[in-house]
Amino acid sequence: MEEIKKSSSSTYGSMLRIDITCIDGHTLLWQSQPLLGRLPAGNLLLTAAETTLHNLQGKYVYSVVHKTWQAHQASLFEMFKDQPLVLGGDDSAGYSAKYCCYSLLEVLSNLILDFNLRQVTESGSSVAVERDVCEAVLQSVASKGLRLSCLATDCHTASTALVRKKFPDIKHQFDVWHVGKSISKKLAAKGKLKEVVDLSPWTRSIVNHLWWASKTCDGNPEILIEKWNSVVHHIVDKHQWD
């Protein structure tokens, strides 16, 4: 076997091409698939396969999935029709996402009641689309006659304004995970300042304290606030106070 002097590789869609030159100047070209004219055969076949896949999905799969979801959702609505619902709502879109999917979870059973998918450009911005899909999914569930008692969301002001104006009978709360994440970011930013650099090691403990206060307050907001405020004593090693 002749010693290889140099080699290079390149890809053209699904095709791999390797060019080899030996020390005597001989060249070898290897391609992972044949060409149809100038087009790699695999590229053409994959395009045809993808088209066929989409056609089959549209004709058979999507309709079956949709009907199955409708039947499942109807059974959920029947199961919860006489109960005051405690719900959690959140979206899957980031600031650069093209689509936003907002899901509504029944917290006690951990079951998804409904969801709404929308393209961000339909609302103009990621903030606006989250508000719009949240409203759509709440309207959808409320239209089935369900009793929406409590809703936990992230801390966006758009969600707060929406629930206050259009769903005044729903008790709106912020979920602990988002609150903890917000506090963690603010503490991390403050901890970079020279005058409060000692704050950084406390970040995780402070967020854990928030979780503990929320878990042990028995749903009483006054106890929650009192327990949360006690963190200013703990971080200075003061564990008893009036």
Secondary structure, DSSP 8 states (H G I E B T S, - for coil): ---EEEEEEEEETTEEEEEEEETTS-EEEEESS-EETTEEHHHHHHHHHHHHHHHHIIIIIHHHHHHHHHHHHHHHHHHHTTSEEEEEEEE---TT-SEEEEEEEETTTTEEEEEEEEEGGGTSSHHHHHHHHHHHHHHHHHTTT-EEEEEEE-S-HHHHHHHHHH-TTSEEEE-HHHHHHHHHHHHHHHTTSGGGGGGGGGHHHHHHHHHHHHHTSTT-HHHHHHHHHTHHHHTTT-----
